[in-house]
Amino acid sequence: MQKEKKPNRLIKEKSPYLRQHAYNPVDWYPWSEEAFEKAKREDKPIFLSIGYSTCHWCHVMEKESFEDEEIAEILNKYFVPIKVDREERPDIDAFYMSVCQAMTGSGGWPLTIIMTPDKEPFFAGTYFPKESYFGRPGLKEILLTIKELWEKDRERVLNTAKHLVKALQEAAKKKAHGNLGEETLHRAFSELFTSYDEYFGGFGNALKFPIPHNLMFLGRYYYRYKREQALKMIDKTLTMMRMGGIYDHVGFGFHRYSTDKEWLLPHFEKMLYDQALLLIAYTEGYQLLGKELFKKTVYEIVEFLERDMLSPEGAFYSAWDADSEGEEGKFYTWSLQELKEVLNEDELKLVTQVFNLREEGNYLEEATKRRVGRNVLHIGRPYEEVARELGIAPEELLNKLEEIRKKLFEAREKRVKPLRDEKILTDWNGLAVAGLSYAGRSLREKKFIEMAKRVADFLLNNMVDEKGYLLHTYMEGEAKIPGFLEDYAYLIWGLFELYEATLEDKYLEEALRLQELQIKHFWDKENGGFFQTPDFFTDIPVRKKEVYDGATPSGNSVSAYNLLRLGRFLGKKELEEYGVKTLQAFSWEISNFPSAHTFSLMALDLALNGTKELVIVNLKNKKHLTELYKEYLPDLLVALKTSEISELSEFIKSIPESDKELYYLCKNYTCEKPSDKLEEVIKRLKGDGDEA
């Protein structure tokens, strides 16, 4: 008779990831004083496991070890086990990830840490199988070895922990300087060009991440320096990602990354942050290159977001899992037999040709390196090329594929779906506000802007505490955990983009209010730059500062960008100076590896080359701005003079009132003679770009 599973403490948590482990036999605690007090009282080390709900290898380790009675008995008897959702507590994850990288030279999830009851780590790693094999230690062996060390050689363990924490604290205080200038932008371009995959697009080999901010930087580089190669890299990468298996050709939206250089086999998670940033990358790609494919992709991403990620409250959920029915990618992949049951003979023939399908499967399974009879829908070349090979017009091909897509979507909807992580995160939703606002105003699509407003209004109404500070996460009607740097930086960016899309004062006012709070509570007064945690909320040994732009841009790079734009826009020198100081605080990291800091370089570009401000007086109709917003003008900031905005900015206040609709184009706080014809202003703006 099967033993009835009883829930542990995680059953009371809101995080879907923690709840996934609520019926493990492991006696999990959430990160809490209760857990640390128990460890001190019982003189036991802490076993800390960090992951997230859509992490494939987190599921594997749970199945192999945390659902295993033998491992659970060891953990419960000799350790105090704690589970953390990295998306809920990025500060805890960031600190212990730096520990893992310092101790092992690499990192990832699930993150496995063993530490003292005082939170000082002495062992770190990522995924471990239950049993040891081929020289790789298993979790069981690790736990029993550490139990012996804790009991018999405690002093060595404690010394390791103290030295490690002290080294990380010292590293956090180190202040090395590098030289930032125009040459840094050129070196970043050169590094990206060197790592660029000319055949498949993207950068490097496998694994390949979308990294939209690389493409955003290249767009700005082209705008400044007219290097055609930058444009080619954007074009090829956006095209090959969209035609690859990393894109969901049936339900739309992008998977997290490709396991190969061809963009064929993805890790199948779908993250909100990827969709949000790719909205901007594809919109800018359309502005720069005029390709209908890029515009179509923007509309499809928004369709996916609205259909599959939008909560009833109006904000977006976090992610979709990769796994369903215990198998990664099962929901998204197809056998030829499954396709035969849905499509007629002609449709099946077309799909097989277009998407490169095979009876034995069109990819090698990542773990076994075998074909398993399943196919990822993957085109691998532009539609025009496919149509030419088939001898039909591109429009006819697209129409036929759309009919087929609808059939496949309907059939797929009947499958068991992956888990959707229904946390609402302020930072990722801030990115969504930025992406929807930018796409909406550039493509003249009111619906996108309305969606962005709804998300922003939800965040401003529900993710702010009684003191006006941001909160990080929301689930089932409860917002909690004080906001981190990314919550402020991403939302400020989103609100600024939304202001430019709507010219509604409240979004700019909120952006400025949050920026002032961020400076007050996150700024490192000693060394410059922003800490990840506010000064009133930290329960880890070291307050981290990050600038590396990975899958998402760092809070510091987005903050520098925000501060330079807000400072220039409002004529507030002090904000601009904070932006410059943020870049200077990380000048060593940025100057030594510029292509790993491309969002910071977008800020550096503004610091070096300045911005243009267009102040509009007495705007009669916002539709007048349609022609302006369709242009690619990444250094242009647009303000509508109102009494509220004039109160925020002496610069805007100084612009004279008028009965006529007038446009003042300004640079470096100096304005040209006003014009009552926007087309003249656009001509001047485009002329400036051409002369750059």
MOGI-V404157 format. One record per backbone hydrogen bond with DSSP energy under -0.5 kcal/mol. NH is the residue of the N-H (numbers start at 0). CO is the residue of the C=O. Records with the same first field share a line. If there is no record, write none. Layout:
NH->CO, CO
This chain:
7->21
8->27
10->7
11->8
12->9
18->14
19->15
20->16, 17
21->18
23->20
24->65
25->65
27->25
28->80
30->82
31->29
35->31
36->32
37->33
38->34
39->35
40->36
41->37
42->38
43->38
44->77
45->114
46->79
47->45, 112
48->46, 81
49->110
50->83
54->51
55->53
58->54
59->55
60->56
61->57
62->58
63->59
64->60
65->60
66->61
67->64
71->67
72->68
73->69
74->70
75->71
76->72
77->73
78->74
79->44
80->78
81->46
82->28
83->48
85->50, 83
87->84
88->84
92->88
93->89
94->90
95->91
96->92
97->93
98->94
99->95
100->96
101->97
102->98
103->99
104->99, 100
105->99
109->49
110->49
111->109, 124
112->47, 110
113->122
114->45
115->119
118->115
120->118
121->113
122->113
124->111
132->135
135->132
136->134
138->128
139->129
141->137
142->138
143->139
144->140
145->141
146->142
147->143
148->144
149->145
150->146
151->147
152->148
155->152
156->152
157->153
158->154
159->155
160->156
161->157
162->158
163->159
164->160
165->161
166->162
167->163
168->164
169->165
170->166
171->167
172->168, 169
173->169
179->177
183->180
184->180
185->181
186->182
187->183
188->184
189->185
190->186
191->187
192->188
193->189
194->190
195->191
196->201
197->195
200->196
203->194
206->257
207->257
208->206
209->255
213->210
214->210
215->211
216->212
217->213
218->214
219->215
220->216
221->217
222->218
223->219
224->220
225->221
227->225
229->226
230->226
231->227
232->228
233->229
234->230
235->231
236->232
237->233
238->234
239->235
240->236
241->237
242->238
243->239, 240
244->262
245->262
246->243
247->252
248->246
251->247
254->245
255->266, 268
256->266
257->207
258->264
262->259
265->263
266->256
267->265
269->319
271->317
274->270
275->271
276->272
277->273
278->274
279->275
280->276
281->277
282->278
283->279
284->280
285->281
286->282
287->283
288->284
289->285
293->290
294->290
295->291
296->292
297->293
298->294
299->295
300->296
301->297
302->298
303->299
304->300
305->301
306->302
307->303
308->303, 304
309->304
310->314
313->310
316->308
317->420, 422
318->420
319->269
320->418
323->326
326->323
328->321
329->326
331->328
332->328
333->374
338->334
339->335
340->336
341->338
342->338
347->343
348->344
349->345
350->346
351->347
352->348
353->349
354->350
355->352
356->351
360->357
361->373
362->373
364->362, 369
368->364
372->359
374->333
377->354, 375
378->242
379->242
384->381
385->381
386->382
387->383
388->384
389->385
390->386
391->386
396->392
397->393
398->394
399->395
400->396
401->397
402->398
403->399
404->400
405->401
406->402
407->403
408->404
409->405
410->406
411->407
412->408
413->410
414->411
416->414
418->322
420->318, 418
421->419
423->473
424->422
425->471
428->424
429->425
430->426
431->427
432->428
433->429
434->430
435->431
436->432
437->433
438->434
439->435
440->436
441->437
442->438
444->439
445->443
447->444
448->444
449->445
450->446
451->447
452->448
453->449
454->450
455->451
456->452
457->453
458->454
459->455
460->456
461->457
462->458
464->468
467->464
470->462
471->479, 480
472->479
473->423
474->477
477->474
478->476
479->472
482->469
484->531
486->483
487->483
488->484
489->485
490->486
491->487
492->488
493->489
494->490
495->491
496->492
497->493
498->494
499->495
500->496
501->497
502->498
504->502
506->503
507->503, 504
508->504
509->505
510->506
511->507
512->508
513->509
514->510
515->511
516->512
517->513
518->514
519->515
520->516
521->517
522->517, 518
523->528
524->522
527->523
530->521
531->543
534->520
536->533
543->541
548->595
549->547, 551
555->545
557->553
558->554
559->555
560->556
561->557
562->558
563->559
564->560
565->561
566->562
567->563
568->564
569->565
570->566
571->566
572->570
574->571
575->571
576->572
577->573
578->574
579->575
580->576
581->577
582->578
583->579
584->580
585->581, 582
586->583
587->175
589->585
590->586
591->587
592->588
595->592
596->593
600->596
601->597
602->598
603->599
604->600
605->601
606->602
607->603
608->604
609->605
611->634
612->665
613->636
614->612, 663
615->613, 638
616->661
623->620
624->621
625->622
628->624
629->625
630->627
632->630
635->632
636->611
638->613
640->615, 638
641->639
645->641
646->642
647->643, 644
648->644
650->569
652->648
653->649
654->651
661->616, 659
662->674
663->614
664->662
665->612, 663
666->669
667->610
669->666
671->664
674->662
677->675
679->676
680->676
681->677
682->678
683->679
684->680
685->681
686->682
687->683
688->684
689->685
690->686
691->687, 688
